[in-house]
Amino acid sequence: MQFQARIDVKHLPGIADPQGATVQRSLPALGYTNVSEVHIGKLIRLVLDAPDEVAARVQVVEMCERLLANPVIEAYEIEIIELAPNT
């Protein structure tokens, strides 16, 4: 079976987000004075083969812990979607 994984990686609360701070400071110069709390993260999408959704999730969590996210400063949320078989 094939699954698509969407991983949303964000800074943990209290961790500095220099990119978000830079964007937030720049937006008023472009006329967007009503924006606050800007945070920059990353969205990772991948497709993997696994026997079921549980096995796919286990693999994606391992990937996040080992490579895709830095668990010391980042949190992540995973969404797993089963893909329809190719016909």
Buried (B, 14 or more C-beta within 10 A) or exposed (E): EBBBBBBBBBBEEEEEBEEBEEBBEEBEEEEEEEEEEBEBBEEBEEEBEBEEEEBBBEBBBEBBEEEBBBEEEBBBEBEBEEEEEEE
